[in-house]
Amino acid sequence: MSVALSGCSTIKRNHGYVPTDAELEEVVVGVDTRDTVSDVIGPPSTAGVMRDNAWYYVASSWETRLYFAPEEISRELVAISFSPDGVVENVERFGLQDGNVIALNRRVTDDNIKGITFLGQLLGNVGNFDAGQVLGNN
């Protein structure tokens, strides 16, 4: 009986890494550099695509119930942007709610993160594909 019931449990998985608020408190806007950020919170999940002026840390949580496809229950992104000389300009935390990018926390010296459309794509497209698309079996 217990074997049958164990198949009904929810499986939770976490992917990626996002620094905690405590870790981000140690990053000082206008003072820290890429090297000190890497020492404090580690290397990024990804960096700027067109220019190397931002680092992105992305994490997702998924749940699988019974035989249904996994469902993403949360996604979070931390964006740290740098000036041309490598000094931290902005530290921002974003979430994805109802398909919209939401700013959860900002420590900004000027306008928001450059390349907000890239953030929307990054948050909006992670996990929105299946193995058939990757393998070309549409």
N, C-alpha and C positions, 0 to 999 in steps of 0.2 A: 504494500500500500504506500509506504513512504517513497519508494522509487517512482511511482506514478505521480505523486504530488510534487516531487522535486522537479519534474518536467514543467510544472506550471509556474515556477518562480520567475521573477523578473531578473534579467541579466543586465547589469549596468557596466558601461565601459567609458573610460575617459581617454581622450586623445589630445596630444599637444601639451603646451606649457604656457601659463600666463603668470607673471610675477604677482605676488600678493601686494596689498596696499602697503604693508610694512616694508617690503623690499623696495617698492617704488618711492617711499618716503626718503630713502637713502640717496636717491638720484636728485641732484641739485641742478635745477634749470639755470643755465647761464654759467655753470661752473664745471660740471662733469663732462667728460669726453667719451668717445666710443670705447676706449680702453678701460676707463673706470666703470662704465656701465656694464661692460662684459665681465669685469671682476666682481661687481656687486650682484647682478642678476643673471649672468650667463649670456651666451651668444643667442641671437634671435632665431626664431623659427624661419623667418624669411627677411629679406632686405628689400629696399626700393627696387622696382623693376627697371625703370628708365634711368634713374639717378640713384646713387647710393646716399641719399639724404635722410633715410628713415629706416628704422628697424621695426619689425612686427612680430609680436608673440601671440599665437592663436591657440585656443583650447576649445574642445567640444565635448559634450557629454551625450551619450546615447543609451537608450533602453531597448531591450528586446523582450517581448512577451510572447510566450507560446511559440507558434510557428509563423507569426507575423514578421514582416520586414523590420529591421531596426529603425527606431525613430529618434531623431535628434531632439533633445530636450533643452539644450542650451548651447550657446556659442559666445565666446568672449574674445576680444582682441585688445592688446595694448600696443599703441603706436608711440614710438619715441623718435622725434625728428631732430636732425642735426643741422647746424649752420655749415656753410662751405668749409670752415676751418675745423669742423669736427666737434663743436661744443653743443651740448643739449639745448634745443630751443623749446620743445614741447613734449609733454608727457600726457597721453590721453588714453582713457579706457572706454571701449565701445562694447555694446552688446547687440544681439539680434533679437528683436521682439516683433512678432507678427510680420516677419519679412522686411522690417525696416531697421536700418542702422540707427542706434540710439547712443548718444554720448552719455556715459555713466559717470565719468570723472575727468576733469581737465586741470592741468597746471600749465598754462600757456603764456608765453611772453608776447605773442602777437596773434594773428589769425590762426584758425584751426589748422590741423594737419594738412599739408599739401598733398594733393592726389586723393581727395575724398572719394572720387569715383573708383579708384583702385580698392579702397577699403570696402566700398559697397560690393564690388565684385568678389573680393576675398571672403567677406562674410556671407554673401548671398549664394556663392557657388560651391563652397566646400561641402562635399557629401551629396551633391545633387546630380549624381551620375551613377550608372550601374556598370557591372563588369562587361556587359555586352557592348556598351558604348566604347569602352576602353579597347576592347579586342576587335572592334569593327563588326560586330555581329548584330546590327540593327535589324 
